[in-house]
Structures are given as C-alpha cells and as structure tokens.
C-alpha cells in the first residue's frame, strides 16, 4: 500500500493511495456481521486523527481486538512508512508491547458513522498474533537505528541522482562536442573540395587557352607560308612573262 500525504495539520488528515483496492476491502475472513457496517470501497481520504486508537484485529480472529494504532510514522517525503500497534498486554505479554507494522501488512476498513468528517476505522492485519509478536518492537533503539538507515538511504538516493545527472550532462556535452567537431570537419572537407574543384577548373581553362593559342599560331604560320609561296609563284610567273616578251621583241 502506497501512502501519500496531501495535508498535515497536527497529523489529522492523510491520503492513502492503495496499490490495489484489496488493501482497503473488507477482509474475506471477517464474518458478515463485522463487514455489514464496513465500507469495502477505497475512501481516498483518511483521517490520521481517527486512525489513532483504531482497533486492530489479527488474522484468524475477527471478534477480539489485539490492540490499537498508537502512532503513524512518516519518511522524509512525508509518506507513511509504518504503523505502530500497541498491544496493551493482549498478546499475553506483561504490560504489553508496541510493534512496528508495514502498511503492506494491514487493511483499513471504514465503519459507518453519523458524521463523515469523523470516520471510525477497523484495522485488519494479514498476520496472526504469533506473527505480530515476531515484528520489530517499537523502542528508542529501533527508532535510532531506523532513522539512521532512512537518512543514509535518503543521502544515497540524492547522491545517486546527482551522479546520474552529472553522467548525463557529461555524456550530452561529449555528444555536442563530437557533433561540433564533425560539423567542422565536414565544413573543412567541403571547403577543400571546393578549392580543389576551383583549381582544377582554372587549370583546365589555362590548358584550353594554351591549346587555342597554339592552334591560332599554327594557322597563322601556315597562312603566312601559303601567302609567301603564292607570292613567289606569282613573281616567278611575272618574270617568265617578262622574259618571253623580251625574247619576242628581240626576234622582231
């Protein structure tokens, strides 16, 4: 049974959130006369003030109360940790003893009353008288030891939570750093690739320009040679014609 505190004024009101509705249902071992006036439904809100001194019944004996609720113990989170059952000698022990009972070992029945704000409760244990006598005895030594154990557990929980947070923070920071490095590497690779592509394009353009200039020079040279050859042939033809004219003149 999980217990959650919703309001505390002199420890007069608490909320019991049951792990299962069976924790608050009428005990199947109770006779019909005992359960007729008891609610078998969870109530949602319970009064700690009314729980105090509520009669407690052991398993197997629904008629004879073995004691009453003496105290309700809370942990650091203000949740119910234990109930203290005072036997008042009803277990055959002189003077009676008080025993510490886990909420998981009892059920709470709400009895019918005239005023809803003043409910009566019946506490049913899931253990016999003999089983109850084997539970921890409520004493100064028990309180001191249990308080220390609870405090140590609380500190370990806080330390574990802080360690988990630091681990998550460090891991996340590492992820961010790795991601940042990967992005920078990708940017550098892109820059290098672009620069290499630009260099290759410039080299290709220079090569094309050189080839074009070479081709133009070759065309120019061939044109000049052809012109020279044509000029020489024209000059030779003119000389031959002049010689023929001279020969013809001499014969006449």
C-alpha positions as CSV (number, residue, x, y, z in Angstrom):
1,X,0.0,0.0,0.0
2,X,1.5,3.3,-1.0
3,X,0.7,6.3,1.2
4,X,0.8,9.9,0.0
5,X,0.5,12.9,2.3
6,X,-1.8,15.6,1.0
7,X,-2.3,17.8,4.1
8,X,-1.0,17.7,7.6
9,X,-2.4,19.8,10.5
10,X,-1.3,18.1,13.7
11,X,-1.3,14.9,11.6
12,X,-5.1,15.0,11.2
13,X,-5.5,14.2,7.5
14,X,-3.6,11.9,5.2
15,X,-4.3,10.4,1.8
16,X,-3.8,6.6,1.4
17,X,-3.3,5.7,-2.3
18,X,-3.7,1.9,-2.4
19,X,-1.5,-0.3,-4.6
20,X,-4.7,-2.4,-5.0
21,X,-8.3,-1.9,-3.9
22,X,-8.0,-5.1,-1.9
23,X,-5.9,-3.3,0.6
24,X,-9.0,-1.4,1.7
25,X,-11.7,-4.0,1.0
26,X,-13.4,-5.9,3.8
27,X,-11.4,-8.9,4.9
28,X,-12.8,-12.1,3.4
29,X,-12.1,-13.8,6.8
30,X,-14.5,-11.3,8.6
31,X,-18.0,-12.6,9.3
32,X,-20.9,-10.9,7.7
33,X,-21.8,-9.1,11.0
34,X,-18.4,-7.4,11.0
35,X,-18.4,-6.4,7.4
36,X,-22.0,-5.2,7.1
37,X,-21.2,-1.8,8.6
38,X,-17.8,-1.5,7.0
39,X,-17.1,0.0,3.6
40,X,-15.5,-2.3,1.1
41,X,-14.5,0.6,-1.2
42,X,-11.4,2.7,-1.0
43,X,-12.2,6.1,0.6
44,X,-9.4,8.3,-1.0
45,X,-9.1,10.4,2.1
46,X,-8.3,9.1,5.6
47,X,-8.0,10.9,8.9
48,X,-4.8,10.2,10.9
49,X,-6.5,11.5,14.0
50,X,-9.3,8.9,13.7
51,X,-6.7,6.2,12.8
52,X,-5.1,6.8,16.2
53,X,-6.6,4.3,18.7
54,X,-8.4,2.4,16.0
55,X,-8.9,-1.2,17.0
56,X,-6.6,-3.7,15.4
57,X,-7.5,-7.4,14.6
58,X,-5.2,-10.3,13.9
59,X,-5.7,-12.8,11.2
60,X,-8.0,-15.6,12.2
61,X,-9.7,-13.7,15.0
62,X,-12.2,-11.2,13.7
63,X,-14.0,-10.7,17.1
64,X,-11.3,-9.9,19.6
65,X,-9.1,-6.8,19.2
66,X,-5.5,-7.4,20.0
67,X,-4.6,-3.7,20.3
68,X,-4.9,-0.3,18.7
69,X,-2.9,2.1,16.4
70,X,-0.5,4.0,18.6
71,X,1.4,6.1,16.0
72,X,1.9,6.7,12.3
73,X,5.5,7.1,11.1
74,X,6.4,9.2,8.1
75,X,9.5,9.3,6.0
76,X,11.4,12.3,4.6
77,X,8.9,12.5,1.7
78,X,6.1,12.7,4.3
79,X,4.8,9.3,3.1
80,X,3.7,6.7,5.7
81,X,6.5,4.3,6.4
82,X,5.0,2.3,9.2
83,X,2.2,2.0,11.8
84,X,2.8,1.3,15.4
85,X,0.4,-1.2,17.0
86,X,0.1,-1.1,20.8
87,X,-1.0,-4.4,22.2
88,X,-1.6,-3.4,25.8
89,X,-0.8,-6.9,27.1
90,X,-3.4,-8.6,24.9
91,X,-0.8,-10.9,23.5
92,X,-0.1,-12.4,26.9
93,X,2.9,-10.1,27.5
94,X,3.0,-8.3,30.8
95,X,2.4,-4.6,30.3
96,X,2.1,-5.1,26.6
97,X,4.4,-4.0,23.8
98,X,4.2,-1.9,20.7
99,X,5.1,-3.3,17.3
100,X,6.1,-1.7,14.0
101,X,3.9,-2.8,11.1
102,X,4.4,-2.1,7.4
103,X,1.4,-0.6,5.6
104,X,1.6,-3.6,3.3
105,X,0.6,-5.9,6.2
106,X,-2.7,-4.3,7.0
107,X,-6.0,-3.2,5.6
108,X,-8.2,-0.3,6.7
109,X,-12.0,-0.6,6.9
110,X,-14.2,2.5,7.2
111,X,-17.1,1.9,9.6
112,X,-20.4,3.8,9.2
113,X,-20.8,6.9,11.4
114,X,-23.2,9.8,11.7
115,X,-20.5,12.3,10.7
116,X,-18.4,11.9,7.5
117,X,-15.6,14.0,9.0
118,X,-15.3,11.7,12.0
119,X,-15.0,8.2,10.5
120,X,-14.3,5.1,12.5
121,X,-11.8,2.6,11.3
122,X,-11.1,-1.0,11.8
123,X,-7.6,-2.3,11.2
124,X,-7.2,-5.9,10.0
125,X,-3.7,-7.4,10.0
126,X,-2.7,-10.1,7.5
127,X,-0.8,-11.9,10.3
128,X,-1.7,-13.9,13.4
129,X,-1.0,-13.0,17.0
130,X,2.2,-15.1,16.9
131,X,3.3,-13.4,13.6
132,X,2.8,-10.0,15.2
133,X,5.0,-10.9,18.2
134,X,7.8,-11.5,15.7
135,X,7.7,-8.0,14.3
136,X,10.1,-5.2,15.4
137,X,9.4,-3.8,18.8
138,X,8.9,0.0,18.9
139,X,11.6,1.4,21.1
140,X,14.3,4.1,21.3
141,X,16.9,1.8,19.8
142,X,14.6,0.8,16.9
143,X,13.9,4.5,16.3
144,X,17.6,5.5,16.3
145,X,18.6,2.6,14.0
146,X,15.7,3.1,11.6
147,X,16.2,6.8,11.5
148,X,19.9,6.4,10.6
149,X,19.2,3.8,8.0
150,X,16.4,6.0,6.4
151,X,18.7,9.1,6.5
152,X,21.6,7.1,4.9
153,X,19.2,5.8,2.2
154,X,18.0,9.3,1.5
155,X,21.5,10.6,1.1
156,X,22.5,7.7,-1.2
157,X,19.4,8.4,-3.3
158,X,20.4,12.1,-3.6
159,X,24.0,11.2,-4.3
160,X,22.8,8.7,-6.9
161,X,20.6,11.3,-8.5
162,X,23.4,13.8,-8.7
163,X,25.8,11.3,-10.1
164,X,23.2,10.3,-12.7
165,X,22.7,13.9,-13.6
166,X,26.4,14.6,-13.9
167,X,26.8,11.5,-16.1
168,X,24.0,12.6,-18.4
169,X,25.4,16.1,-18.5
170,X,28.9,14.9,-19.3
171,X,27.6,12.4,-21.9
172,X,25.5,15.1,-23.5
173,X,28.4,17.6,-23.5
174,X,30.6,14.9,-25.2
175,X,27.9,14.4,-27.8
176,X,27.7,18.1,-28.5
177,X,31.5,18.4,-28.7
178,X,31.7,15.4,-31.1
179,X,28.9,16.8,-33.2
180,X,30.6,20.2,-33.3
181,X,33.8,18.6,-34.4
182,X,32.1,16.5,-37.0
183,X,30.4,19.6,-38.4
184,X,33.7,21.5,-38.5
185,X,35.4,18.5,-40.2
186,X,32.6,18.4,-42.8
187,X,32.9,22.1,-43.4
188,X,36.7,21.8,-43.9
189,X,36.2,18.9,-46.2
190,X,33.6,20.9,-48.2
191,X,36.0,23.9,-48.4
192,X,38.9,21.7,-49.5
193,X,36.8,20.0,-52.1
194,X,35.5,23.4,-53.5
195,X,39.1,24.7,-53.6
196,X,40.3,21.6,-55.4
197,X,37.5,21.9,-57.9
198,X,38.3,25.6,-58.5
199,X,41.9,24.8,-59.0
200,X,41.1,22.0,-61.5
201,X,38.7,24.3,-63.3
202,X,41.4,27.0,-63.5
203,X,44.0,24.5,-64.8
204,X,41.6,23.3,-67.4
205,X,40.8,26.8,-68.6
206,X,44.5,27.6,-68.8
207,X,45.2,24.4,-70.8
208,X,42.3,25.2,-73.2
209,X,43.6,28.8,-73.6
210,X,47.1,27.5,-74.3
211,X,45.8,25.0,-76.8
212,X,43.7,27.6,-78.6
213,X,46.7,30.0,-78.8
214,X,48.9,27.2,-80.2
215,X,46.3,26.3,-82.8
216,X,45.9,30.0,-83.8
217,X,49.7,30.3,-84.2
218,X,49.9,27.2,-86.3
219,X,47.1,28.6,-88.5
220,X,48.9,31.9,-88.7
221,X,52.1,30.3,-89.7
222,X,50.5,28.1,-92.3
223,X,48.7,31.1,-93.8
224,X,51.9,33.1,-94.0
225,X,53.7,30.2,-95.7
226,X,50.9,29.8,-98.2
227,X,51.0,33.5,-98.9
228,X,54.7,33.5,-99.4
229,X,54.5,30.5,-101.7
230,X,51.7,32.2,-103.7
231,X,53.8,35.4,-103.9
232,X,56.8,33.6,-105.1
233,X,54.9,31.7,-107.7
234,X,53.3,35.0,-108.9
235,X,56.7,36.7,-109.0
236,X,58.2,33.7,-111.0
237,X,55.3,33.8,-113.4
238,X,55.8,37.5,-113.9
239,X,59.5,37.0,-114.5
240,X,58.8,34.3,-117.1
241,X,56.3,36.5,-118.9
242,X,58.7,39.4,-118.9
243,X,61.4,37.1,-120.4
244,X,59.0,35.8,-123.1
245,X,58.2,39.4,-124.1
246,X,61.8,40.3,-124.3
247,X,62.5,37.3,-126.5
248,X,59.7,38.1,-128.8
249,X,60.9,41.7,-129.2
250,X,64.5,40.6,-130.0
251,X,63.3,38.3,-132.8
252,X,61.3,41.1,-134.4
